[in-house]
Amino acid sequence: MNLGWLRDSNALSLAVRLLLGVIFSGTLGLSRNVKQRAAGMRTYIFVCTGAILTMTLAQYESALVMTRWSAIHTKVGAGIDLSRYGAQVINGIGFLGAGTIILTGSGTVKGITTAAGLWSSACMGLVLGAGFYEGAVIGYLFILSILIFVPSMENKLLRYSRNMNIKIQINSFKHLREVIDKIKGLDISVLDMSIDTNLAIPNSLPTAILYLRTNKRYDHRVLLIRMAEFDEVYKIDEL
């Protein structure tokens, strides 16, 4: 398929690149919207569009240097490095991505996948901006597949993992030993734990984060249900 005219620096080529960028990044961002993540469709579109414009600007300046600005370029001896623009986009998107990463009250980190998705969207924009349509389409299909299919596969693997971290609230601190003994009775080893008595909050229940390892592979949902049935347990969540 001859895409030569689309790789040239012209208004139609730019419109096609931006249109593809909106479609590709928009669908990637939509998958984050559905999961109520911090960065959604609009954020992904803005990032990809900005990367496309940055890359086309680099191509435009390079074309000017070789034509209209050739005399000045020869006289001054300055060079145009197309990779400089792309490098700045890849580095700069890190600041935006870092803003989506948060540490929750339970001690878990969220937003890393969103930040990585933004970075990938920016890289896809650079590829589109350079007119490498084949690479952009292949990259888009891979990124979209990762967002759609990998989470279910990942959840299934983690659900039967022998390692398990839980946050558990108990009715009284004196019952903690009983709870640990009952957990061990489920064929589970307690590797480590951290305790938060929430003394700063009046009438709050003591909370413990337990790092567990099952001796066999069990469905974590079944184990959580069994631990939630302990009389001493008020609330339990897997981290």
N, C-alpha and C positions, 0 to 999 in steps of 0.2 A: 504494500500500500504506500503510495507516494504522499508523504506529508511535508514535502519540501516547502510549500508555500505557507504552511502553518508554523514552520520553524523560523521564518523570516521575521524581522522586526517591523510590524505594521499594525494598524489599529484592529483589523479583523483577527489577527493572530492573538493579540492581547485580549480581545473580548472572549475568544474561545478558551484561552488559558484561565481567565478569571471565572468564566462560567463553569468549567470543569472543576476549578478549585472550590467554588461555592457548593456544587453538588457533592463532591467527594468529602470535603471537610464537614459539610452540613449533616450528612448521614452519619459520619463518625461522632459528631457532637450530639446528634439526636439520641444515640445509644447511651450517652452519659446523662442526658436529660431524663430518659426513662428511669434511670437508676437514681435520680435525684442527686447527682453529683454537682460539685461547685461550678465547674466549667461545662457549659452546654453548647448547643448549636451555634449561637451567635459568637461565643468566644472562639470556637474552632474556626468558624468562617473568617473572623477578623484576623486571626493568626495566619491562616493559610493565604488570605488575600494580601496581607502585608508582605509575606514572604515572596509571593508571585511578583508584586510590584517592585520589590527590592531587586530581585534577580533580573527583571526586564530593564530596570534602570541601569544595572551594570552592563547589560548587552547594548543598551542605547548609547551609553557613554563610550563604550568600546567602538561602536560603529562610527560615532562622531570623531573619535581620535584617528580612525583610519581614513576618514573622508574630509569633512569640513574643518576639523581641527588638526589635520595632518601637518600643516606647516608649523603651527605652534608646538605641536608634539615633537617635531624634529628639532626645533630650536631649543626648547626647554629640556628635552630628553626625559620627560616624566613618563612613567609606565602606568598602565591600567591593569590592575590585578582583579579579575572577575571573582576569584575565590574570596577576596576580602569582604565583599558584601555578604555572601552566604555565611561566612564565618561569624560575622557580627550578628546575624539573625539567630544562628544556632546558639551562640553564647548568650545573647540577650533574652531569648525565650526562657532561659533558666530562671530569670528573676520572676517572670510571670508564673511559671510552673511552681516555683517555691511557695508562692502565695496560696496555692491550693492545698498544700500539705499542712495538716494540723495534727496536734497531739491531743487525743480525746481524754476525757476525765478518767477513763478506765485504763489509761496508759498505753493504748494502741495508737498506731500511726495510720492516718487515712489521707488519701489524696495523691499517693505516689503514682497510681495508675493514671489518674487524670493529668498529672504533670507530664508523665511520659507520653500520653496521648497528644497533648499540646505540642510537645517537642517533635513528635512524629509528623503531626499535621504541618508544622512549619517546614520540616525537611521535605515533605511532599509538595509544599508550595514552591520551594526552591527548584525542585525537579520540574514542576509544571512551568515555572517562570523561565527556565532554561529551554523550554520547548521539547523536553525529552518525554513525550507523551506516553510512549510504551512503558518507560520506567515508572511514571506516575500511576498508570493504570494498575500495573502489577503490584506496586507498593500499596496502593489503596486497597486492593483486594486482600492482600495479606493483613494489613492493619485492621480492616473491617472483620475479617475472619477471626482474628485474635480477640477482638472485642465481643464478638457474638458467641463463638464456640468454646474458647478457652475457659471462661468463667465456670461453665457447667462442669467441664472436665476437672478444673481445679477444685471446685467444691466437692466433687465426688471423691477425689483423691484425699483431700483434707478431712473429709467426713469419716474416713476409715483409717486415718493416720493413727499411729500408736502414741504420738505426742498430742497432748491436749492441755490447753490453758483455760482456766475458768475463773470467773469472778463470782464470789459467793457471799451473800449476806446472811448472818445467823442471828437468832433471837437474842442470844447472850454470849459474851465472850467466853464464859466458862464452858460452853457447849462445843467449843472448837475442837478439842481433843476427841470428843465423841463423833463429831462429823468426820474427822480425818480417819478414825478407826473404821467407820462405816464405809468410807470411800475405799479404803484398803481391802475391805471385805468384798468389793466388787471386782477383785483381781486387778487393782490399779495401784501403782507405786506413786507416792508423793515425792517428787524430786526436790522441790523447793517451794517456798511460799513467802509472800509479803503481806503484812497485816496493816490495816488502816482502821483505827478505832473511831475516827471521825469525831475527835473530842471537841473540835471547834464548832460542830453543829449540834445543838441541843436535841436530845431524844433520838439521835441517829443510831442506827444499828451498826455493830462492828462488821467490817468487810475484810475479806481475805482474798488474795489472788493466789491460786494454787497452780503449780506447774506439774502436770501429771504425765505418766507414761503407762499405757495399758500393756499387760503381759501378752495379750492377743489383740487382733484387730477387731474392734467393735464399732458399731454405728454410734457416733457421738450423740445423736439425737436420743437414742435409747438410753444411753448412760445419763444424759442430762435429766431425762424424765425420772429415772430411778433415783437420782440424787435429789431432785426437787421434792420427792416424796418423803424425805427425811423430816421428822418432826421439828428438828432444830433449825432447819433451813427456811429463811424467809423469801429469798430470791436468788436465782442462779442464772448466769449467762456465760456463754463461751466467748473467749476473746479471739 
